[in-house]
Every structure is written in C-alpha cells, then in structure tokens.
Amino acid sequence: MSTSLSYTTIAGEIPTSGISPVLYEIQRSRFLSYVIHAEDEEEARAWLLGVKKEHFEARHVPYAMVFGARSERQRSSDDGEPGGTAGSPILEAIKARGITNAAVAVVRYFGGIKLGAGGLIRAYAHAAGLGLDAAAKIRMTPLHTLYVLIDYDLLTAAERYIRETGVQTEETSYADAVTLTLLIPTSDIELHQRALTNLTAGRARYKLGERKYVAVALT
C-alpha cells in the first residue's frame, strides 16, 4: 500500500447529532436514505438487517457498500427493483463523492405511481446523494508514529516546534525523561528528525513506531 494513500469516509450514522434517515419524496413514493461507516461487509450487512427489520413493510430496501482505501471492494443490490435501477445508482453516488468504508441503504415506500426505470434511477441516486451529503466526513491519512525522547530542559523548545509546524501528537509520557509521540507522514520523518536534532543539539533520541490511519475532520 502506498504510504501516501489517504481516503475519505464518513464519521458514523447520519448525522451523528441530527436526523436520520434523510427523506426524499417524489410522485408519492417516499425514499429514506440511511448511511453508515463500516469497515467490512459483515458489519454493513448486520446493520442492513436492522434497517430492513425496522422497515419490514417497505417494498424495497436496495443498498450499496464500498470498502478499502482504493474502494476496491464494492457490493450492491436492487432488492427486487428492476435490474440496474436501484443498487447501481446508489453505488455510483458513493463513488462519485470519493467515499469508501461506507454503506448506503435506501428504503422505498411505493406511493402508487410508477416512476419508470429512468425515474427510479434518478430517485435512488438523488436519495443516496442526500444521505451522503448530510453525513459528517473524515479524511483518513496514513501517518507513522515517531517517539522522541528528550530531557526536561528541552521540552519547551520541542513543544514550540510542534506547535509551529502543526505536527499531530498523541499522549506525552513523563518519566525520567520526556517521550513525545508524534504522528508524521512517512516522507517527512527525516525532515522532522533533522530539525529536532538541530534544535536539541543532537540530544534527542528517536524510535519509529507503527504506521496507522489517523482521522482528520472535513468541513
């Protein structure tokens, strides 16, 4: 996996502090769009069963789900709607927004007026889009953990450097010496090590930790 590979996902069910689902009505049919963050298909399907159970009277609950940093795993279902009129438009709505590790289910309550294939495609795409647009997004970025061990007399200067450069941090450990936990893009590790070495006159010591995805909120 590329060390620079970031991806966008959603923070949770939509919105985390607001109304769920998002409602879209057309020609008396009601479309209820649900969105969830999910790391794998098993998690998404368990959630989907709950949505279907809640709306057991609905005629159709098509869905789509996308997983992987490259959106390489994709699933969709028309759930009884004419082929290609529901699951595919929902899937395209997810892909068009560059979102992954997410699932969308659109519950349809038929209003008695047929929409036709084109109408269904537009309705499901629009409903899915409304749900996705209402969801809080986060950007997942791969960062390396860099532990920096320094003496207490160097702490003020090191903390000033961290503030000025905007380096992300995790909890600092205070023992016989101070261990700063920095989260840094792999390509920037040498740059920060060199700067901190100069700042501390060569007294800083380093240990490279794990690489992990870190969430950054999107506005």
C-alpha positions in Angstrom: 0.0 0.0 0.0 1.3 3.5 -0.8 2.4 5.5 2.2 0.6 8.5 0.7 -2.7 6.7 0.2 -5.5 8.7 2.0 -9.2 8.2 1.7 -12.5 9.8 2.7 -15.1 8.1 4.8 -18.0 9.2 7.0 -17.8 9.7 10.7 -20.8 7.5 11.6 -24.6 7.2 11.1 -26.0 10.4 9.6 -25.9 12.9 11.1 -24.4 11.9 14.4 -26.3 14.6 16.3 -29.2 15.2 13.9 -31.9 13.5 12.0 -31.6 10.0 10.5 -32.7 9.0 7.9 -32.9 11.7 5.2 -36.2 11.8 3.4 -36.9 12.3 -0.3 -40.4 12.2 -1.8 -41.4 12.1 -5.4 -44.7 11.1 -7.1 -46.0 10.0 -3.6 -43.1 7.5 -3.2 -41.0 8.0 -0.1 -37.3 7.3 -0.2 -35.5 7.1 3.2 -31.7 7.2 2.9 -29.5 5.7 5.6 -25.8 5.9 5.7 -23.3 4.2 8.0 -19.5 3.9 8.3 -18.4 0.3 8.1 -15.0 -1.4 8.0 -16.2 -4.6 6.3 -19.1 -6.3 4.6 -20.1 -8.3 7.7 -20.6 -5.1 9.7 -22.5 -3.5 7.0 -24.8 -6.5 6.5 -25.6 -6.7 10.2 -26.6 -3.0 10.1 -28.6 -3.6 6.9 -30.7 -6.3 8.5 -31.6 -3.8 11.3 -32.8 -1.3 8.7 -34.9 -3.9 6.9 -36.4 -5.1 10.2 -37.3 -1.6 11.1 -39.0 -1.1 7.7 -40.5 -4.5 7.3 -43.5 -3.0 5.5 -41.4 -1.3 2.8 -41.5 -2.9 -0.6 -37.8 -2.4 -1.4 -34.5 -1.7 0.5 -31.8 -1.6 -2.1 -28.3 -0.8 -1.0 -24.6 -0.4 -1.9 -21.4 -0.6 0.0 -17.8 0.3 -0.7 -14.6 -0.8 1.2 -10.9 -0.4 1.0 -8.6 2.6 0.8 -8.8 2.3 -3.0 -12.5 1.5 -3.0 -11.6 -1.9 -4.4 -14.4 -3.9 -2.7 -17.9 -3.0 -3.9 -21.3 -4.5 -3.4 -24.8 -3.5 -4.4 -28.4 -4.9 -4.7 -31.6 -3.8 -6.4 -33.6 -5.7 -3.8 -36.4 -6.5 -6.2 -36.4 -3.3 -8.2 -35.9 -3.6 -11.9 -32.2 -4.6 -12.7 -29.8 -1.7 -12.5 -32.4 0.9 -11.3 -31.5 1.0 -7.6 -28.3 -0.6 -6.3 -26.1 0.7 -9.1 -27.3 4.4 -8.8 -26.7 4.2 -5.1 -23.2 2.7 -5.7 -22.4 5.5 -8.2 -23.5 8.1 -5.7 -21.0 6.8 -3.2 -18.2 6.5 -5.8 -18.9 10.0 -7.2 -18.2 11.5 -3.8 -15.0 9.6 -3.3 -16.2 7.9 -0.2 -15.2 4.4 1.0 -15.7 2.2 4.0 -19.4 3.1 4.0 -22.8 1.6 3.2 -26.0 3.3 2.0 -29.5 1.8 2.2 -32.5 3.5 0.6 -35.9 2.4 1.9 -38.7 2.9 -0.6 -42.3 3.1 0.3 -44.3 2.9 -3.0 -46.8 5.7 -3.5 -48.9 4.1 -6.2 -47.4 5.9 -9.1 -44.8 4.1 -11.2 -41.7 6.1 -11.8 -40.3 4.0 -14.7 -36.7 2.8 -15.0 -35.3 6.3 -15.6 -37.3 7.8 -12.8 -36.2 5.1 -10.4 -32.5 5.6 -11.3 -32.8 9.3 -10.7 -34.7 8.9 -7.4 -32.4 6.4 -5.9 -29.3 8.3 -6.9 -30.7 11.5 -5.5 -31.9 10.0 -2.3 -28.5 8.3 -1.7 -26.7 11.6 -2.5 -28.9 13.5 0.0 -27.9 10.9 2.7 -24.2 11.0 1.9 -24.2 14.8 1.7 -25.8 15.0 5.2 -23.1 12.8 6.7 -20.1 14.1 8.5 -16.9 13.2 6.6 -13.4 12.5 7.8 -10.2 12.1 5.9 -8.2 9.1 6.9 -4.4 9.7 6.4 -1.6 7.2 7.0 0.9 8.5 9.5 3.9 7.0 11.2 4.4 7.1 14.9 7.7 8.7 15.9 8.7 8.6 19.6 11.1 11.4 20.5 12.9 11.0 23.9 14.3 14.3 25.3 15.4 15.7 28.7 13.0 18.1 30.5 15.1 21.2 29.8 14.4 20.7 26.1 10.6 20.3 26.4 9.7 23.9 25.9 11.6 24.2 22.7 10.3 20.9 21.4 6.7 21.9 22.2 7.2 25.2 20.4 8.5 23.4 17.3 5.5 21.1 17.3 3.0 24.0 17.5 4.8 26.0 14.8 5.0 23.0 12.4 1.5 21.7 13.1 2.7 18.1 13.7 0.0 15.9 15.1 0.7 14.3 18.5 -0.6 11.7 20.9 -0.1 11.5 24.6 3.2 12.6 26.1 4.9 10.3 28.6 6.7 11.9 31.6 9.2 9.7 33.4 13.0 10.1 33.9 12.9 11.8 30.5 10.0 13.0 28.3 8.7 10.9 25.4 6.8 12.9 22.8 4.6 10.8 20.5 4.4 12.4 17.0 2.3 11.3 14.1 4.1 12.2 10.8 3.8 11.3 7.1 6.4 8.7 6.3 8.0 11.1 3.7 8.5 13.8 6.4 10.2 11.6 9.1 13.8 12.5 8.2 12.9 16.2 7.9 11.5 16.4 11.4 14.3 14.2 12.9 16.9 16.5 11.3 15.1 19.6 12.6 14.7 18.2 16.2 18.3 17.0 16.2 19.4 20.5 15.4 17.0 22.0 17.9 18.3 19.8 20.7 22.0 19.9 19.7 21.9 16.2 19.0 20.4 15.2 22.4 17.0 13.9 21.1 16.7 10.1 20.6 14.2 8.5 18.3 12.2 5.3 17.9 9.9 4.7 14.9 6.6 3.1 15.8 3.7 1.7 13.8 2.1 3.2 10.8 -1.7 3.8 11.2 -4.6 5.8 9.7 -5.5 9.0 11.6 -8.8 10.8 11.1 -9.0 14.4 10.2 -12.4 16.1 10.2 -13.6 17.6 6.9 -15.8 20.7 6.9 
